[in-house]
Amino acid sequence: MKTRLLTPGPTPLPEEVRLTLAMDMVHHRKEGFTALLGEIQQGLKWLFGTEQPVIPLTCSGTGAMTAAVGNLFKPGEQVLVIEGGKFGERWGEIAGTHGLDCAVMTVPWGKAVTVEHVETALKNYPDAKGILIQASETSTGVLHPIKELAAFTRERDLMLVVDGISAVGISPCPMDEWGIDCLLTGSQKGLMLPPGLAFIALSERAWKRVEEIKPRNFYFNLLGERAKIMVNNQTNFTPAINLLMGLSTCLDLFQERTMEEVFRTQWALTQMARAGAKALGLELLAKDHYTWGLTSIRLPAGVDGAVLLKACAERYGVVMAGGQGHLKGRIVRMGHMGHVDFADVMAGLYALAQGLKLTGGHSGSRDYLERAMEAFETSLADGPPADLC
Amino acid sequence: MKTRLLTPGPTPLPEEVRLTLAMDMVHHRKEGFTALLGEIQQGLKWLFGTEQPVIPLTCSGTGAMTAAVGNLFKPGEQVLVIEGGKFGERWGEIAGTHGLDCAVMTVPWGKAVTVEHVETALKNYPDAKGILIQASETSTGVLHPIKELAAFTRERDLMLVVDGISAVGISPCPMDEWGIDCLLTGSQKGLMLPPGLAFIALSERAWKRVEEIKPRNFYFNLLGERAKIMVNNQTNFTPAINLLMGLSTCLDLFQERTMEEVFRTQWALTQMARAGAKALGLELLAKDHYTWGLTSIRLPAGVDGAVLLKACAERYGVVMAGGQGHLKGRIVRMGHMGHVDFADVMAGLYALAQGLKLTGGHSGSRDYLERAMEAFETSLADGPPADLC
């Protein structure tokens, strides 16, 4: 059976990337590879929208989150954690492990935070040195208003630390233009690579903070990595060579397509998935502020999410994800990021519809696929709204 | 030009592994992948020679060294670091960053430590809780006597923490049989994979120590990883999926060949490289205790190592490594680990001989290749000495 991976990471890989991943090893301290790292550095800066170096780390996205907390804050310092899903919770766990004084602002899962709420919350935490947040909360499919939050924090002595794991390369998040202090991502979402690499960039004022703090980190030592990159396109430790070679291919693909087209397609696929789910009579978890790389769909009462997902995979080869935490079994998360097109999302919607019939006898409109495609075509023609870019 | 990677990691990849690395993504939380992780777990236990779980970490080998120090010791505790090369120095740096009281025992680069010296050194450090050492010091090609050291430490309240990065899968290091408390390795040496994965296993008494210490590590949380592996063949965070798929292929290759044959071949290639270098009139850096995956060869006075290595690469496609630290420019490190055969080492020796002529006019015997092959054939027939196994 042909398998379609519609999970919110890892994502299917383009053939060009897969072939690069299969290339034989080269040595990471020789000229050819440092030249490649130099080119990658230019591509990553372009992708992140920053003049600052973007540091590749050999780890999962969580490793880069750990690096952010461990380098930017001293034990005992206060941070505000925006917790509206599993990855918001993770920020709190990492900050706690690092000995930070962690003020948690919970947001209902499925809702985005607002600048006003953050401003109010900060009145109780005047000593907070930073805000830890997700651009896209992968566990709920919510897109937080990073542009607005950055406009708020950049006028204050507050580091805005953004987990962009399911946002970078999927929806706009131009770091310097918006004024983000720390942006990080992993390789297995928008970048269409296997997991195993993460990337992190800091603003000028964030680097100053790190220089002042002089953090004691050995593996996640950002000052050390920055020095290595800037002096001779190197990494502190042996990096994930074949993933970096794959990244180079991936950045070429992005540059050929242009980011504007990538974002436009992601937007259209999102509108398609949302329209299809609605036409099936389903409720969306994230109503107003939703990410462009996955769609979270509530399941009708009585439907067992695990059984439904199993049926989708076994009958139609469509692999989707369920809910996490208290949403386990209650939502389906359909990923449509990276190397995924309209036909993959059609397969996802069809499998979902059939899965519903099998598990709860639910029947939506018979033209949900046509309606989904209409939304796709219209959104592709119109492009995403300007206020989200 | 055909390139031959004769560096001490990364190493060339077998075709079977490369093809696996090119496979499309699967989801790491689904049944198929957890079954694969279960099989890998059995293979890793066999490779490490242990009944304990072997934890895969998404990081370079240095990440696993950090994990060992951060989980096994509390800040303020004393450890004895055996420093006979760059990676011994790295143990000291990691231990220092972690706030350990670091007693450093230096050994001349090129020499192995002895149990007697360690015993004497420990008289000055009666509070030491552990010894940090390399099985094979990749920067010098020295093999430390881990079997003898483990026989010493396992009778004492002393953790023997062994960096097996260029030893596991190359020369014998059976963890449980010898009584090693912590053994770790990386993916890019004997395992014939790209870098990006590391593996770490602890003895029963080492796990007890971790349970007592309750270390605060988020990304490198060994207790958390052990729980995930033992309960449902999972990892705490998204792992390097394609490298783990490649590992599965690699473990199959090892099991088909048997470890005895792998070690025998590594031994024979080592004897071949050493005999060839000697026949060229060159001095070996590690005279008595040498690793089975690389050979460190001193260059005659006046020869510029960087120029020689460049000539080997440009004229013959043979990529070797130079010295590190104070050995920079003064030695050649010829890797012969993993997917390398006699003809690759012949090419390495020929390139070295030609490089010497170009840089210093050195001329050895004209039958050095024949002598090298005689050593290879004899060693392959005889196998490694029993006291090293």
Interface residues (C-beta under 8 A of the other chain):
Chain A: T3 L5 T7 G9 P10 T11 P12 L13 R18 L19 L21 A22 M23 D24 M25 V26 H27 H28 R29 K30 T58 C59 S60 G61 T62 G63 T66 E93 I94 T97 H98 G99 G186 Q188 P194 P195 G196 L197 R216 N217 F218 Y219 F220 N236 F237 T238 P239 A240 I241 N242 L243 A313 V319 A321
Chain B: T3 L5 T7 G9 P10 T11 P12 L13 R18 L19 L21 A22 M23 D24 M25 V26 H27 H28 R29 K30 T58 C59 S60 G61 T62 G63 T66 E93 I94 T97 H98 G99 G186 Q188 P194 P195 G196 L197 R216 N217 F218 Y219 F220 N236 F237 T238 P239 A240 I241 N242 L243 A313 V319 A321
